[in-house]
Every structure is written in structure tokens, then in C-alpha cells.
Amino acid sequence: MRLTQDNKREITERIRHGAAIAFRELGYEGVSLDELMKRSGLTRGTFYAHYKSKRALFEDVARHEHPLLAMLIRRPGKTAHQLKIQLLEIFEGYLNPDNLEKVFVGCSLAALTGDVTRAPEAVKIAHGAAFDDILEEMARGQSCTTAELVPALILASGAIWSAQAVSDKQQKATILKTSWASFRKQIKSILA
């Protein structure tokens, strides 16, 4: 049976999505190709029909697997004020200590930063393009530049990464709560 372009695209997305979850949970080095395919419910042979290497898959994940971006894109607001309120609601949930585990394994921007810093240039370029896309979406409908939003996005994703890196529950909460307060203050001053 010959695969259609839609079938091929669906399989590629299935591999990429399963890999994104595995990479965020275990890191690039912490997951084997067999584990990646097991999580996708597919075979190793199927992998090579869609990707040249695990590194090529990681590059694709770094570029396209960003649930935070998807949430920002889905904001229904039409006015600058509505979009700002919805942006704040998304990041309030993102930085809520009760959501840390879910956010960390769901946010490529936060969870994969360490792996991306050690990756080849192509992965860094892909990650940078996704970072820019997130900034563009944060700025949608606003009268600010994306550059003005860089500190807020770094604060939020860095807070997730930092909170995940400590073991003390109270320290995690302090990192996230103080980061949320700073993020909210930055956004309210930038998107006045």
C-alpha cells in the first residue's frame, strides 16, 4: 500500500510529537532511537523513511514542537487588550507551581534548552526560529517590538528550568511565584 502525502505527514508528526515528549522528559542523550519509536508506536524502519538521524529529528522537534506557541496562537482575542489579558492568563498558568511538572515536560523552550546549547548549529537555528515565533505571537496585536518581550520570555522559560532544577518544593514555589510577579509587571509595562 502506497502512503499518501497526508499519511506521510501524519506519521512524521506522530514521530516528532512522541520524540518531543521523550526528549523533554529524558533529554536528548537519555533516549534511544528504539525508545523514541516505541513511544510513537512505530518501527525503526519507519523512522528512517522520515528522518536521516536522531539529530535531524531533534532539529525538527526544536523547530516545531512548542505547546506554548500553540496556546498563544489559539488566543481568540481580537483587540490588544483582550490579547494581553489572554497572554497573562497563559503565563499565569505556565508559572503556577502546581503546574510545574506538566509544564516542564510540555515546554520544549524550557526543557530542551540545555540539550540545544550542546547541539549542532542547525538545532540552535531551529530553536531560535521557534523562540522568534513565540515572541511574534506574544506581540500579536500589540504596539511593541518583539525585542521588548525577550526579557519576559526568558524570565518565564528560565523560571521553569530553574524551578525544575531544585529539589525543595518551597524553593520551586518561590522561584515560580516571584517570576510570575516579575513577568506580570514587565508585560503590563510593555503592553500598557
C-alpha positions, 0 to 999 in steps of 0.5 A: 500500500502506497502512503499518501502525502497526508499519511506521510505527514501524519506519521512524521508528526506522530514521530516528532510529537512522541520524540518531543515528549521523550526528549523533554522528559529524558533529554536528548542523550537519555533516549534511544532511537528504539525508545523514541519509536516505541513511544510513537508506536512505530518501527525503526524502519519507519523512522528512517523513511522520515528522518536521516538521524536522531539529530535531524529529528531533534532539529525538527522537534526544536523547530516545531514542537512548542505547546506554548506557541500553540496556546498563544496562537489559539488566543481568540482575542481580537483587540490588544487588550483582550490579547494581553489579558489572554497572554497573562492568563497563559503565563499565569498558568505556565508559572503556577507551581502546581503546574510545574511538572506538566509544564516542564515536560510540555515546554520544549523552550524550557526543557530542551534548552540545555540539550540545544546549547550542546547541539549542532548549529542547525538545532540552535537555528531551529530553536531560535526560529521557534523562540522568534515565533513565540515572541511574534505571537506574544506581540500579536496585536500589540504596539511593541517590538518583539525585542521588548518581550525577550526579557519576559520570555526568558524570565518565564522559560528560565523560571521553569528550568530553574524551578525544575532544577531544585529539589525543595518544593518551597524553593520551586514555589518561590522561584515560580511565584516571584517570576510570575510577579516579575513577568506580570509587571514587565508585560503590563509595562510593555503592553500598557 
